[in-house]
Amino acid sequence: MSREKMKKIAAEAREVVKEIRDLGYRCSEPEDVGDCLESYVELDDNVVRLVFLQPRYTDLILVKLTDEVSGCEEAIYSPRGLYVLANNPREAADAIISKAKMLIAKPRSGPS
């Protein structure tokens, strides 16, 4: 990913984190982890990973929410998690909180 695109994603990620904090939630500063940035938001004693990505064909903000901790590629291709596409940081923050609550409430499937 080009340096300019990564700077744009980083600026948007910081704005989204600010909006999440303004809504009253704890959220870590976005961190560069290769081809994406990651942050963590805490809701009701649960932690959800936010992966900020570069959308391929649009200028929208793209974030994947997941409970898995792995690299950028794994986050993109893993079937677990939910995506947020938003026009602005406030819209992204609202959607992230809404979807994070769904992700937390969803029973986990898999081997017992």
C-alpha positions in Angstrom: 0.0 0.0 0.0 1.3 3.4 -0.8 2.5 5.8 1.9 -0.2 8.4 0.9 -3.0 5.8 1.2 -1.7 4.6 4.6 -1.5 8.2 5.9 -5.2 8.7 4.8 -6.3 5.5 6.5 -4.4 6.5 9.7 -6.0 9.9 9.8 -9.5 8.4 9.3 -8.8 5.8 11.9 -7.7 8.4 14.5 -11.0 10.3 13.8 -13.1 7.2 14.2 -11.4 6.4 17.5 -12.0 9.9 18.7 -15.7 9.6 17.8 -15.9 6.2 19.6 -14.4 7.8 22.7 -16.8 10.7 22.4 -19.6 8.1 22.6 -18.2 7.0 25.9 -16.3 3.8 25.0 -12.7 2.9 25.6 -10.7 2.6 22.4 -7.0 2.2 21.8 -5.0 4.4 19.4 -4.8 2.9 15.9 -1.5 1.1 15.3 0.2 0.3 12.0 0.6 -3.4 11.6 1.6 -3.7 8.0 -1.1 -3.3 5.4 -3.7 -2.1 7.8 -4.1 -0.4 11.1 -5.7 -2.0 14.2 -7.3 -0.7 17.3 -9.4 -2.3 20.1 -12.7 -1.1 21.5 -14.0 -2.3 24.9 -17.7 -2.8 25.4 -19.3 -4.4 28.5 -16.0 -6.1 29.5 -15.5 -7.5 26.0 -12.8 -6.4 23.6 -13.4 -6.2 19.8 -10.5 -5.8 17.4 -11.0 -3.1 14.7 -9.0 -3.5 11.5 -8.9 -0.4 9.4 -8.5 -1.3 5.7 -8.1 0.5 2.4 -11.3 0.0 0.3 -10.5 -1.0 -3.2 -12.9 1.0 -5.3 -14.2 3.8 -3.0 -13.3 6.5 -0.6 -15.5 5.2 2.1 -14.1 4.2 5.5 -13.7 0.4 5.8 -13.3 -1.4 9.1 -13.5 -5.1 10.0 -14.6 -6.0 13.5 -13.4 -9.3 14.8 -12.7 -11.1 18.0 -9.7 -12.8 16.4 -6.2 -11.5 16.8 -4.2 -12.1 13.7 -2.6 -10.2 10.8 -4.2 -8.0 8.2 -4.5 -10.7 5.6 -6.1 -13.1 8.1 -8.6 -10.5 9.2 -9.6 -9.8 5.6 -10.1 -13.4 4.6 -11.4 -14.9 7.8 -15.2 -15.6 7.7 -15.5 -14.4 11.3 -16.4 -10.8 11.9 -18.4 -8.0 10.5 -17.6 -5.1 8.2 -18.4 -1.4 8.4 -18.5 0.9 5.4 -19.1 4.5 6.3 -19.0 8.0 4.7 -17.5 9.8 7.7 -15.9 9.0 11.1 -19.1 9.6 13.1 -21.1 7.3 10.9 -18.3 4.7 11.2 -18.2 5.0 15.0 -22.0 4.5 15.3 -21.9 1.5 13.1 -18.9 0.0 14.9 -20.6 0.2 18.2 -23.8 -1.3 16.9 -22.0 -4.1 15.1 -19.6 -4.7 18.0 -22.6 -5.3 20.2 -24.0 -7.8 17.7 -20.6 -9.6 17.5 -20.4 -9.8 21.3 -24.0 -11.1 21.6 -23.5 -13.7 18.9 -22.9 -17.2 20.4 -19.6 -18.6 19.2 -19.7 -21.7 17.2 -17.0 -24.3 16.9 -15.7 -27.3 18.7 -16.7 -27.7 22.3 
